[in-house]
Amino acid sequence: MNIQASIQETLFQSIKSKLAPNISFVHELSEILEISYDSAYRRLRGEKELSLEELKTICVHYRISADALFNLKTSHVIFNSLAIGEDGFDIENWLQSLLVAIKQIHAAKEHEIIYAAKDIPVFYYFEFPEIAAFKIYFWNKALIPRSGYENIKLTLEAPASLYETGRQLLCHYVKIPTTEIWSEETISSILRQIEYCFVSGFFTRIDDVFRLCDVLESWLDHVQRQAECSSQLMVGSTCEGLENSYKLFHNEVLVTDNTILVKTDGQMTSYNTYNVINQLITANPVFCTQVENSLRNLMQKSTMISGTSAKERYRFFNILHEKVKTLRTHIERMS
């Protein structure tokens, strides 16, 4: 088999492995390339080589990294970008893009997520509508010029369509074996944002600030329960998930950014956050291996607080609860 045929076969196998069983790849390929079914079949069987333009069209449509496809082992890495505020790309587009990705991860036969969390993992914002409403407001206010939020006050009512998309994200995330690495600063970002919005006079009602503090405390209790169960679950659910599918590590000093490594059916994808929530995404095997090695090293220098590590778990979450209480006291004094 020549190199071109091998790459073409690898490409098609990768795409077919991620498609839902009820999706006809032949139909999709003919639609994407605007060719007949017969022509699509000939490309799938390897009788007809893809042109460079056809290869580009397929990679763009299925969000496949060309460097991963060709397995380029160089110091140059190609990233896809999910950047809010660029070319009309808004919060809804961003959430929908993440939803497509998380569904593909969930559909894989073998899947795993490793999440180094400088901030609260984005999926958790949708455990409670109050947190979702606050984050959606803050993202629009801070990240998107002329978003229409310039003169809008903050209420804790999330836009229904965005909240529903976020709930779908969360529903898929909790079903995937996940390792999270937190520090004591993981919750600090949202606390600073709440204080900023209060000082800036963005809240419609002062009571909503204290309501957010209450919800954050409830959310911390929920994550602590997940750690006790070693299994992710939705709020209000019982610990009936896959055993040992959730591992939580506490690192005291080294979690400096939000990095997500996804492993699906022998392939890896790295999501690297910049400018608060924008994502740089690559499946470059060399880069992803470096990220995995870095995350594994971070785990070795951390303390596992899920499962049987009750003493360390209580100590860690008590520290986070104290941070929320400190914010509440600070705002009470300023009110």
Short mmCIF file of the C-alpha atoms (twelve columns), coordinates in Angstrom:
data_MODEL
# 
_entry.id   MODEL 
# 
loop_
_atom_site.group_PDB 
_atom_site.id 
_atom_site.type_symbol 
_atom_site.label_atom_id 
_atom_site.label_alt_id 
_atom_site.label_comp_id 
_atom_site.label_asym_id 
_atom_site.label_seq_id 
_atom_site.Cartn_x 
_atom_site.Cartn_y 
_atom_site.Cartn_z 
_atom_site.pdbx_PDB_model_num 
ATOM 1   C CA . MET A 1   0.000   0.000  0.000  1 
ATOM 2   C CA . ASN A 2   1.476   3.399  -0.929 1 
ATOM 3   C CA . ILE A 3   1.725   6.275  1.535  1 
ATOM 4   C CA . GLN A 4   -1.213  8.195  0.045  1 
ATOM 5   C CA . ALA A 5   -3.503  5.152  0.249  1 
ATOM 6   C CA . SER A 6   -2.419  4.454  3.828  1 
ATOM 7   C CA . ILE A 7   -3.191  8.036  4.906  1 
ATOM 8   C CA . GLN A 8   -6.548  7.928  3.120  1 
ATOM 9   C CA . GLU A 9   -7.515  4.659  4.817  1 
ATOM 10  C CA . THR A 10  -6.427  5.984  8.225  1 
ATOM 11  C CA . LEU A 11  -8.460  9.138  7.682  1 
ATOM 12  C CA . PHE A 12  -11.642 7.268  6.771  1 
ATOM 13  C CA . GLN A 13  -11.263 4.761  9.615  1 
ATOM 14  C CA . SER A 14  -10.833 7.608  12.100 1 
ATOM 15  C CA . ILE A 15  -13.976 9.385  10.868 1 
ATOM 16  C CA . LYS A 16  -16.127 6.234  10.741 1 
ATOM 17  C CA . SER A 17  -15.141 5.288  14.303 1 
ATOM 18  C CA . LYS A 18  -16.634 8.571  15.570 1 
ATOM 19  C CA . LEU A 19  -19.884 8.512  13.585 1 
ATOM 20  C CA . ALA A 20  -23.143 7.416  15.155 1 
ATOM 21  C CA . PRO A 21  -24.310 3.974  13.936 1 
ATOM 22  C CA . ASN A 22  -27.302 5.494  12.118 1 
ATOM 23  C CA . ILE A 23  -25.131 7.868  10.034 1 
ATOM 24  C CA . SER A 24  -24.190 6.813  6.492  1 
ATOM 25  C CA . PHE A 25  -20.596 7.836  5.855  1 
ATOM 26  C CA . VAL A 26  -21.054 7.342  2.111  1 
ATOM 27  C CA . HIS A 27  -23.933 9.814  2.151  1 
ATOM 28  C CA . GLU A 28  -21.982 12.323 4.250  1 
ATOM 29  C CA . LEU A 29  -18.896 12.039 2.029  1 
ATOM 30  C CA . SER A 30  -20.899 12.560 -1.142 1 
ATOM 31  C CA . GLU A 31  -22.578 15.618 0.389  1 
ATOM 32  C CA . ILE A 32  -19.355 17.144 1.718  1 
ATOM 33  C CA . LEU A 33  -17.376 16.642 -1.512 1 
ATOM 34  C CA . GLU A 34  -20.402 17.166 -3.793 1 
ATOM 35  C CA . ILE A 35  -19.807 13.901 -5.623 1 
ATOM 36  C CA . SER A 36  -21.951 10.885 -6.503 1 
ATOM 37  C CA . TYR A 37  -22.367 7.853  -4.262 1 
ATOM 38  C CA . ASP A 38  -20.319 5.812  -6.744 1 
ATOM 39  C CA . SER A 39  -17.453 8.320  -6.567 1 
ATOM 40  C CA . ALA A 40  -17.646 8.309  -2.772 1 
ATOM 41  C CA . TYR A 41  -17.492 4.500  -2.693 1 
ATOM 42  C CA . ARG A 42  -14.415 4.510  -4.958 1 
ATOM 43  C CA . ARG A 43  -12.618 6.841  -2.568 1 
ATOM 44  C CA . LEU A 44  -13.627 4.756  0.447  1 
ATOM 45  C CA . ARG A 45  -12.344 1.569  -1.230 1 
ATOM 46  C CA . GLY A 46  -9.068  3.268  -2.136 1 
ATOM 47  C CA . GLU A 47  -9.664  3.005  -5.876 1 
ATOM 48  C CA . LYS A 48  -9.583  6.790  -6.214 1 
ATOM 49  C CA . GLU A 49  -7.146  9.036  -4.360 1 
ATOM 50  C CA . LEU A 50  -8.414  12.155 -2.627 1 
ATOM 51  C CA . SER A 51  -7.239  15.401 -4.143 1 
ATOM 52  C CA . LEU A 52  -5.489  17.908 -1.886 1 
ATOM 53  C CA . GLU A 53  -8.597  20.115 -1.975 1 
ATOM 54  C CA . GLU A 54  -10.834 17.168 -1.030 1 
ATOM 55  C CA . LEU A 55  -8.514  16.252 1.841  1 
ATOM 56  C CA . LYS A 56  -8.668  19.832 3.108  1 
ATOM 57  C CA . THR A 57  -12.470 19.895 2.855  1 
ATOM 58  C CA . ILE A 58  -12.816 16.668 4.855  1 
ATOM 59  C CA . CYS A 59  -10.335 17.741 7.549  1 
ATOM 60  C CA . VAL A 60  -12.066 21.101 8.004  1 
ATOM 61  C CA . HIS A 61  -15.548 19.526 8.146  1 
ATOM 62  C CA . TYR A 62  -14.596 16.869 10.722 1 
ATOM 63  C CA . ARG A 63  -12.132 19.113 12.595 1 
ATOM 64  C CA . ILE A 64  -9.234  16.749 11.961 1 
ATOM 65  C CA . SER A 65  -5.719  18.080 12.492 1 
ATOM 66  C CA . ALA A 66  -3.562  17.622 9.388  1 
ATOM 67  C CA . ASP A 67  -0.391  17.252 11.466 1 
ATOM 68  C CA . ALA A 68  -1.927  14.324 13.370 1 
ATOM 69  C CA . LEU A 69  -3.082  12.736 10.118 1 
ATOM 70  C CA . PHE A 70  0.389   12.855 8.601  1 
ATOM 71  C CA . ASN A 71  2.033   12.192 11.987 1 
ATOM 72  C CA . LEU A 72  4.466   15.055 11.491 1 
ATOM 73  C CA . LYS A 73  7.253   14.872 14.080 1 
ATOM 74  C CA . THR A 74  8.499   18.455 14.031 1 
ATOM 75  C CA . SER A 75  8.670   21.316 16.491 1 
ATOM 76  C CA . HIS A 76  5.850   23.055 14.626 1 
ATOM 77  C CA . VAL A 77  2.362   22.335 15.951 1 
ATOM 78  C CA . ILE A 78  -0.903  23.209 14.202 1 
ATOM 79  C CA . PHE A 79  -3.804  24.256 16.458 1 
ATOM 80  C CA . ASN A 80  -7.485  24.785 15.826 1 
ATOM 81  C CA . SER A 81  -8.858  27.769 17.728 1 
ATOM 82  C CA . LEU A 82  -12.192 28.294 19.466 1 
ATOM 83  C CA . ALA A 83  -12.053 32.037 20.091 1 
ATOM 84  C CA . ILE A 84  -15.092 33.910 21.357 1 
ATOM 85  C CA . GLY A 85  -15.616 37.301 19.764 1 
ATOM 86  C CA . GLU A 86  -13.807 36.433 16.517 1 
ATOM 87  C CA . ASP A 87  -15.836 36.552 13.278 1 
ATOM 88  C CA . GLY A 88  -19.168 36.479 15.092 1 
ATOM 89  C CA . PHE A 89  -18.225 33.417 17.170 1 
ATOM 90  C CA . ASP A 90  -20.279 33.840 20.337 1 
ATOM 91  C CA . ILE A 91  -20.963 31.944 23.563 1 
ATOM 92  C CA . GLU A 92  -23.637 29.809 21.927 1 
ATOM 93  C CA . ASN A 93  -21.284 28.785 19.082 1 
ATOM 94  C CA . TRP A 94  -18.582 28.011 21.630 1 
ATOM 95  C CA . LEU A 95  -20.843 25.812 23.735 1 
ATOM 96  C CA . GLN A 96  -22.193 24.010 20.668 1 
ATOM 97  C CA . SER A 97  -18.630 23.291 19.502 1 
ATOM 98  C CA . LEU A 98  -17.765 21.846 22.912 1 
ATOM 99  C CA . LEU A 99  -20.962 19.788 22.868 1 
ATOM 100 C CA . VAL A 100 -20.044 18.220 19.520 1 
ATOM 101 C CA . ALA A 101 -16.598 17.359 20.896 1 
ATOM 102 C CA . ILE A 102 -17.850 15.889 24.194 1 
ATOM 103 C CA . LYS A 103 -20.408 13.738 22.358 1 
ATOM 104 C CA . GLN A 104 -17.634 12.300 20.191 1 
ATOM 105 C CA . ILE A 105 -15.530 11.587 23.272 1 
ATOM 106 C CA . HIS A 106 -18.462 9.897  25.007 1 
ATOM 107 C CA . ALA A 107 -19.223 7.804  21.901 1 
ATOM 108 C CA . ALA A 108 -15.684 6.385  21.715 1 
ATOM 109 C CA . LYS A 109 -15.208 2.812  22.958 1 
ATOM 110 C CA . GLU A 110 -12.243 3.839  25.093 1 
ATOM 111 C CA . HIS A 111 -12.243 7.328  26.571 1 
ATOM 112 C CA . GLU A 112 -10.548 9.306  29.309 1 
ATOM 113 C CA . ILE A 113 -10.219 12.982 30.278 1 
ATOM 114 C CA . ILE A 114 -7.411  14.506 32.337 1 
ATOM 115 C CA . TYR A 115 -8.203  18.065 33.416 1 
ATOM 116 C CA . ALA A 116 -5.663  20.332 35.134 1 
ATOM 117 C CA . ALA A 117 -8.003  22.951 36.575 1 
ATOM 118 C CA . LYS A 118 -6.664  26.416 37.304 1 
ATOM 119 C CA . ASP A 119 -10.353 27.449 37.354 1 
ATOM 120 C CA . ILE A 120 -13.530 25.492 38.031 1 
ATOM 121 C CA . PRO A 121 -13.949 23.022 35.125 1 
ATOM 122 C CA . VAL A 122 -16.308 24.686 32.668 1 
ATOM 123 C CA . PHE A 123 -18.781 21.771 32.663 1 
ATOM 124 C CA . TYR A 124 -19.569 22.336 36.340 1 
ATOM 125 C CA . TYR A 125 -20.924 25.824 35.705 1 
ATOM 126 C CA . PHE A 126 -24.121 24.131 34.547 1 
ATOM 127 C CA . GLU A 127 -24.775 22.157 37.738 1 
ATOM 128 C CA . PHE A 128 -26.666 25.217 38.998 1 
ATOM 129 C CA . PRO A 129 -28.514 27.799 36.854 1 
ATOM 130 C CA . GLU A 130 -27.263 30.619 39.102 1 
ATOM 131 C CA . ILE A 131 -23.600 29.840 38.357 1 
ATOM 132 C CA . ALA A 132 -24.365 29.421 34.652 1 
ATOM 133 C CA . ALA A 133 -26.179 32.770 34.557 1 
ATOM 134 C CA . PHE A 134 -23.287 34.532 36.267 1 
ATOM 135 C CA . LYS A 135 -20.601 33.038 33.993 1 
ATOM 136 C CA . ILE A 136 -22.570 33.703 30.794 1 
ATOM 137 C CA . TYR A 137 -23.040 37.317 31.873 1 
ATOM 138 C CA . PHE A 138 -19.379 37.731 32.811 1 
ATOM 139 C CA . TRP A 139 -18.111 36.170 29.563 1 
ATOM 140 C CA . ASN A 140 -20.299 38.459 27.473 1 
ATOM 141 C CA . LYS A 141 -19.371 41.504 29.569 1 
ATOM 142 C CA . ALA A 142 -15.644 40.855 29.632 1 
ATOM 143 C CA . LEU A 143 -14.825 38.989 26.420 1 
ATOM 144 C CA . ILE A 144 -17.141 40.205 23.650 1 
ATOM 145 C CA . PRO A 145 -17.094 43.889 22.659 1 
ATOM 146 C CA . ARG A 146 -20.498 45.127 21.530 1 
ATOM 147 C CA . SER A 147 -22.151 41.954 22.824 1 
ATOM 148 C CA . GLY A 148 -25.233 43.932 23.845 1 
ATOM 149 C CA . TYR A 149 -24.355 43.557 27.538 1 
ATOM 150 C CA . GLU A 150 -22.805 47.003 27.916 1 
ATOM 151 C CA . ASN A 151 -25.755 48.471 29.839 1 
ATOM 152 C CA . ILE A 152 -27.397 45.285 31.102 1 
ATOM 153 C CA . LYS A 153 -27.517 44.480 34.812 1 
ATOM 154 C CA . LEU A 154 -26.751 41.018 36.137 1 
ATOM 155 C CA . THR A 155 -29.560 38.684 37.180 1 
ATOM 156 C CA . LEU A 156 -29.181 35.008 38.042 1 
ATOM 157 C CA . GLU A 157 -31.400 33.765 35.239 1 
ATOM 158 C CA . ALA A 158 -29.450 31.942 32.534 1 
ATOM 159 C CA . PRO A 159 -30.658 32.167 28.900 1 
ATOM 160 C CA . ALA A 160 -32.695 28.970 28.460 1 
ATOM 161 C CA . SER A 161 -31.046 27.744 25.241 1 
ATOM 162 C CA . LEU A 162 -27.498 28.284 26.542 1 
ATOM 163 C CA . TYR A 163 -28.274 26.624 29.859 1 
ATOM 164 C CA . GLU A 164 -29.789 23.622 28.078 1 
ATOM 165 C CA . THR A 165 -26.683 23.242 25.900 1 
ATOM 166 C CA . GLY A 166 -24.524 23.481 29.014 1 
ATOM 167 C CA . ARG A 167 -26.602 20.814 30.769 1 
ATOM 168 C CA . GLN A 168 -26.082 18.494 27.819 1 
ATOM 169 C CA . LEU A 169 -22.336 19.147 28.083 1 
ATOM 170 C CA . LEU A 170 -22.425 18.240 31.767 1 
ATOM 171 C CA . CYS A 171 -24.548 15.121 31.191 1 
ATOM 172 C CA . HIS A 172 -21.925 13.711 28.804 1 
ATOM 173 C CA . TYR A 173 -18.946 14.837 30.906 1 
ATOM 174 C CA . VAL A 174 -20.068 12.984 34.045 1 
ATOM 175 C CA . LYS A 175 -20.258 9.713  32.069 1 
ATOM 176 C CA . ILE A 176 -16.600 9.806  30.977 1 
ATOM 177 C CA . PRO A 177 -13.780 8.511  33.241 1 
ATOM 178 C CA . THR A 178 -12.067 11.679 34.419 1 
ATOM 179 C CA . THR A 179 -9.065  12.762 36.440 1 
ATOM 180 C CA . GLU A 180 -9.058  16.346 37.731 1 
ATOM 181 C CA . ILE A 181 -6.119  18.165 39.302 1 
ATOM 182 C CA . TRP A 182 -7.105  21.100 41.518 1 
ATOM 183 C CA . SER A 183 -5.252  23.577 43.674 1 
ATOM 184 C CA . GLU A 184 -6.539  25.805 46.465 1 
ATOM 185 C CA . GLU A 185 -6.752  28.577 43.854 1 
ATOM 186 C CA . THR A 186 -9.144  26.675 41.558 1 
ATOM 187 C CA . ILE A 187 -12.151 28.484 43.020 1 
ATOM 188 C CA . SER A 188 -10.397 31.860 43.349 1 
ATOM 189 C CA . SER A 189 -11.107 33.053 39.815 1 
ATOM 190 C CA . ILE A 190 -14.906 32.960 40.104 1 
ATOM 191 C CA . LEU A 191 -14.714 34.564 43.567 1 
ATOM 192 C CA . ARG A 192 -12.678 37.451 42.169 1 
ATOM 193 C CA . GLN A 193 -15.158 37.813 39.311 1 
ATOM 194 C CA . ILE A 194 -18.101 37.951 41.720 1 
ATOM 195 C CA . GLU A 195 -16.366 40.617 43.803 1 
ATOM 196 C CA . TYR A 196 -15.509 42.598 40.660 1 
ATOM 197 C CA . CYS A 197 -19.130 42.568 39.471 1 
ATOM 198 C CA . PHE A 198 -20.322 43.620 42.935 1 
ATOM 199 C CA . VAL A 199 -17.854 46.508 43.230 1 
ATOM 200 C CA . SER A 200 -18.680 47.600 39.676 1 
ATOM 201 C CA . GLY A 201 -22.401 47.728 40.478 1 
ATOM 202 C CA . PHE A 202 -23.394 45.100 37.904 1 
ATOM 203 C CA . PHE A 203 -25.745 43.127 40.173 1 
ATOM 204 C CA . THR A 204 -29.428 44.016 39.959 1 
ATOM 205 C CA . ARG A 205 -29.942 42.855 43.540 1 
ATOM 206 C CA . ILE A 206 -27.292 42.725 46.272 1 
ATOM 207 C CA . ASP A 207 -28.965 39.616 47.678 1 
ATOM 208 C CA . ASP A 208 -27.938 37.776 44.488 1 
ATOM 209 C CA . VAL A 209 -24.284 38.029 45.555 1 
ATOM 210 C CA . PHE A 210 -25.041 36.102 48.742 1 
ATOM 211 C CA . ARG A 211 -27.221 33.698 46.788 1 
ATOM 212 C CA . LEU A 212 -24.224 32.941 44.552 1 
ATOM 213 C CA . CYS A 213 -22.104 32.276 47.637 1 
ATOM 214 C CA . ASP A 214 -24.752 29.826 48.897 1 
ATOM 215 C CA . VAL A 215 -24.814 28.029 45.560 1 
ATOM 216 C CA . LEU A 216 -21.017 27.801 45.409 1 
ATOM 217 C CA . GLU A 217 -20.995 26.184 48.852 1 
ATOM 218 C CA . SER A 218 -23.609 23.672 47.685 1 
ATOM 219 C CA . TRP A 219 -21.534 22.991 44.586 1 
ATOM 220 C CA . LEU A 220 -18.385 22.363 46.665 1 
ATOM 221 C CA . ASP A 221 -20.376 19.897 48.787 1 
ATOM 222 C CA . HIS A 222 -21.399 18.134 45.581 1 
ATOM 223 C CA . VAL A 223 -17.843 17.826 44.259 1 
ATOM 224 C CA . GLN A 224 -16.699 16.568 47.645 1 
ATOM 225 C CA . ARG A 225 -19.396 13.891 47.450 1 
ATOM 226 C CA . GLN A 226 -18.172 12.926 43.973 1 
ATOM 227 C CA . ALA A 227 -14.675 12.539 45.397 1 
ATOM 228 C CA . GLU A 228 -16.012 10.344 48.205 1 
ATOM 229 C CA . CYS A 229 -17.804 8.128  45.671 1 
ATOM 230 C CA . SER A 230 -14.894 8.170  43.171 1 
ATOM 231 C CA . SER A 231 -17.616 8.678  40.600 1 
ATOM 232 C CA . GLN A 232 -19.087 11.725 38.839 1 
ATOM 233 C CA . LEU A 233 -22.794 12.365 39.182 1 
ATOM 234 C CA . MET A 234 -25.376 15.058 38.666 1 
ATOM 235 C CA . VAL A 235 -26.605 17.035 41.663 1 
ATOM 236 C CA . GLY A 236 -29.248 15.025 43.503 1 
ATOM 237 C CA . SER A 237 -28.122 11.683 42.046 1 
ATOM 238 C CA . THR A 238 -26.879 8.732  44.076 1 
ATOM 239 C CA . CYS A 239 -23.385 7.259  43.825 1 
ATOM 240 C CA . GLU A 240 -24.216 4.657  41.204 1 
ATOM 241 C CA . GLY A 241 -21.740 5.625  38.497 1 
ATOM 242 C CA . LEU A 242 -18.815 3.600  37.190 1 
ATOM 243 C CA . GLU A 243 -16.555 2.721  40.122 1 
ATOM 244 C CA . ASN A 244 -13.237 4.604  40.269 1 
ATOM 245 C CA . SER A 245 -14.220 6.670  37.212 1 
ATOM 246 C CA . TYR A 246 -13.473 9.959  39.001 1 
ATOM 247 C CA . LYS A 247 -10.107 10.809 40.505 1 
ATOM 248 C CA . LEU A 248 -9.446  14.141 42.185 1 
ATOM 249 C CA . PHE A 249 -5.930  15.328 42.994 1 
ATOM 250 C CA . HIS A 250 -4.861  18.291 45.123 1 
ATOM 251 C CA . ASN A 251 -1.704  20.043 43.984 1 
ATOM 252 C CA . GLU A 252 -0.428  22.768 46.275 1 
ATOM 253 C CA . VAL A 253 1.552   24.904 43.829 1 
ATOM 254 C CA . LEU A 254 1.820   23.769 40.210 1 
ATOM 255 C CA . VAL A 255 -1.586  24.120 38.507 1 
ATOM 256 C CA . THR A 256 -0.888  27.284 36.500 1 
ATOM 257 C CA . ASP A 257 -3.306  26.964 33.575 1 
ATOM 258 C CA . ASN A 258 -6.363  25.066 32.338 1 
ATOM 259 C CA . THR A 259 -5.187  22.070 30.327 1 
ATOM 260 C CA . ILE A 260 -7.390  19.233 29.132 1 
ATOM 261 C CA . LEU A 261 -6.058  16.016 27.603 1 
ATOM 262 C CA . VAL A 262 -8.549  13.699 25.944 1 
ATOM 263 C CA . LYS A 263 -7.759  10.077 25.070 1 
ATOM 264 C CA . THR A 264 -10.150 8.254  22.712 1 
ATOM 265 C CA . ASP A 265 -9.519  4.856  21.122 1 
ATOM 266 C CA . GLY A 266 -5.750  5.247  21.143 1 
ATOM 267 C CA . GLN A 267 -5.714  8.873  19.973 1 
ATOM 268 C CA . MET A 268 -5.041  12.000 22.030 1 
ATOM 269 C CA . THR A 269 -6.272  15.583 21.769 1 
ATOM 270 C CA . SER A 270 -5.054  18.516 23.848 1 
ATOM 271 C CA . TYR A 271 -7.214  21.530 24.751 1 
ATOM 272 C CA . ASN A 272 -5.229  24.499 26.030 1 
ATOM 273 C CA . THR A 273 -7.049  27.549 27.398 1 
ATOM 274 C CA . TYR A 274 -6.083  31.148 26.690 1 
ATOM 275 C CA . ASN A 275 -7.833  34.497 27.275 1 
ATOM 276 C CA . VAL A 276 -10.112 33.067 29.988 1 
ATOM 277 C CA . ILE A 277 -12.039 30.399 28.002 1 
ATOM 278 C CA . ASN A 278 -10.766 30.371 24.411 1 
ATOM 279 C CA . GLN A 279 -9.311  27.053 23.318 1 
ATOM 280 C CA . LEU A 280 -6.285  26.007 21.274 1 
ATOM 281 C CA . ILE A 281 -6.849  22.418 20.156 1 
ATOM 282 C CA . THR A 282 -4.421  19.953 18.613 1 
ATOM 283 C CA . ALA A 283 -4.104  16.222 18.035 1 
ATOM 284 C CA . ASN A 284 -0.388  16.465 17.257 1 
ATOM 285 C CA . PRO A 285 0.951   13.207 18.755 1 
ATOM 286 C CA . VAL A 286 4.291   14.665 19.871 1 
ATOM 287 C CA . PHE A 287 2.676   17.653 21.590 1 
ATOM 288 C CA . CYS A 288 -0.061  15.518 23.189 1 
ATOM 289 C CA . THR A 289 2.521   13.072 24.527 1 
ATOM 290 C CA . GLN A 290 4.399   15.988 26.085 1 
ATOM 291 C CA . VAL A 291 1.161   17.223 27.671 1 
ATOM 292 C CA . GLU A 292 0.344   13.749 28.996 1 
ATOM 293 C CA . ASN A 293 3.818   13.348 30.490 1 
ATOM 294 C CA . SER A 294 3.506   16.766 32.128 1 
ATOM 295 C CA . LEU A 295 0.081   15.922 33.592 1 
ATOM 296 C CA . ARG A 296 1.261   12.516 34.846 1 
ATOM 297 C CA . ASN A 297 4.211   14.244 36.503 1 
ATOM 298 C CA . LEU A 298 1.821   16.769 38.050 1 
ATOM 299 C CA . MET A 299 -0.239  13.911 39.512 1 
ATOM 300 C CA . GLN A 300 2.856   12.354 41.054 1 
ATOM 301 C CA . LYS A 301 3.526   15.652 42.824 1 
ATOM 302 C CA . SER A 302 -0.090  15.877 44.021 1 
ATOM 303 C CA . THR A 303 -2.199  14.207 46.696 1 
ATOM 304 C CA . MET A 304 -5.159  12.081 45.639 1 
ATOM 305 C CA . ILE A 305 -8.157  13.201 47.688 1 
ATOM 306 C CA . SER A 306 -10.812 10.970 46.113 1 
ATOM 307 C CA . GLY A 307 -11.691 7.515  47.393 1 
ATOM 308 C CA . THR A 308 -10.368 6.678  50.840 1 
ATOM 309 C CA . SER A 309 -8.344  9.865  51.488 1 
ATOM 310 C CA . ALA A 310 -10.988 11.305 53.825 1 
ATOM 311 C CA . LYS A 311 -8.718  13.413 56.055 1 
ATOM 312 C CA . GLU A 312 -6.968  15.192 53.174 1 
ATOM 313 C CA . ARG A 313 -10.283 15.602 51.333 1 
ATOM 314 C CA . TYR A 314 -11.978 17.280 54.311 1 
ATOM 315 C CA . ARG A 315 -9.008  19.575 54.840 1 
ATOM 316 C CA . PHE A 316 -8.936  20.645 51.190 1 
ATOM 317 C CA . PHE A 317 -12.647 21.372 50.864 1 
ATOM 318 C CA . ASN A 318 -12.718 23.193 54.195 1 
ATOM 319 C CA . ILE A 319 -10.102 25.572 52.766 1 
ATOM 320 C CA . LEU A 320 -12.289 26.200 49.696 1 
ATOM 321 C CA . HIS A 321 -15.383 26.771 51.841 1 
ATOM 322 C CA . GLU A 322 -13.419 29.306 53.905 1 
ATOM 323 C CA . LYS A 323 -12.580 31.226 50.721 1 
ATOM 324 C CA . VAL A 324 -16.298 31.540 49.932 1 
ATOM 325 C CA . LYS A 325 -17.069 32.601 53.511 1 
ATOM 326 C CA . THR A 326 -14.297 35.229 53.334 1 
ATOM 327 C CA . LEU A 327 -15.846 36.717 50.194 1 
ATOM 328 C CA . ARG A 328 -19.285 36.784 51.843 1 
ATOM 329 C CA . THR A 329 -17.898 38.575 54.911 1 
ATOM 330 C CA . HIS A 330 -15.999 41.048 52.744 1 
ATOM 331 C CA . ILE A 331 -19.122 41.955 50.733 1 
ATOM 332 C CA . GLU A 332 -21.222 42.246 53.895 1 
ATOM 333 C CA . ARG A 333 -18.787 44.843 55.213 1 
ATOM 334 C CA . MET A 334 -18.961 46.810 51.942 1 
ATOM 335 C CA . SER A 335 -22.770 46.662 51.693 1 
# 
